[in-house]
Amino acid sequence: MDLAKLVDILKGGRVFIQMHNYPDPDAIASAFGLQKLLEKFGIKPVICYDGAAEKLTAITMLSNFSINIVHCHDITDMTESDKIVAIDAQKHNSNLTDLVGDEVACIDHHPTMFECDYQYKDVRIVGACASIIAEYYFANGIVPEGNVASALVYGIKMDTADFSRGVTQFDVDMYAKLFKYADNDLLDRMKLNTMEFADLKAYGSAIENIKVYDNVGFAFIPFECPDALIAMISDFILALDIIEFSVVYAVRGTGYKFSVRSEKPEMHAGKIISKALAGCGSGGGHARMAGGFAEGSKLASDGLVSEKVRSLFGKAIREYKAEYGV
Ligand SMILES: [Mn+2]
């Protein structure tokens, strides 16, 4: 972490902070925290994204914490000399649309899948990207405003599932430092109205077609839904006592968007999905949570999608177990 270097790179010209497509609370909190921090150095970044921020939690965050984000379709004048900071995501990943501007910097907490020449890179495998942004404040003696501290706390809590998933000592330390600046009333308000009616439809269809094979749960959502919702349903299915590994996938354009969860440290979700989707798309992520995309025509030309998904993951898990001796 070198804030002075980052500020130096971003000074002059236009700056965009780009979140991954279908931004989640951690991405929004991190982008907002970084925006407010850079403003203290005379830089006025615009937070942008592709896809949709259509999850209710994301939309509620925007109004509760007074955050402005702009869809990339509404930025028609971006040029190659505009600077982009990729946040909670990395260039060339399927969840980050390649915009016209120059990706000069990246701050993220996911493993790197494609090496990339940023002028500034801060990638650390911790529970939440918001923890990394919090450190930019505290390590430089800068006090975050109440809504910034609250948003960062919310991002950390959401991405670590309340300090139970992928959480590190660093996340806990940053939470402890943020705590006294965060507005608890604001955080309390985030607990209300977290589900919309359309979400129930996705839960309903996943529950209806859930299949379990050897403690691995599969569920298909036969319509488009945002990444965050697919991820929530994957968490929900993992909570079933007989399921140790969940694979939830939903229609996305000409293919399928996947969200995978593992509750056993020896079953690495990121490595398993990367193996499973290698021939028809791509996937990756952390030990306990991962995601990916498969092209429909490459996944199953005969229309037997669910059978193919089960066999790909079954094979990937067998291979993974043999390779790592678990
Ligand atoms: Mn994140």
Residues whose N, C-alpha, C, O or C-beta is under 5 A from the ligand:
A	BS01	MN	D26 A27 D88 A128 C129 D159
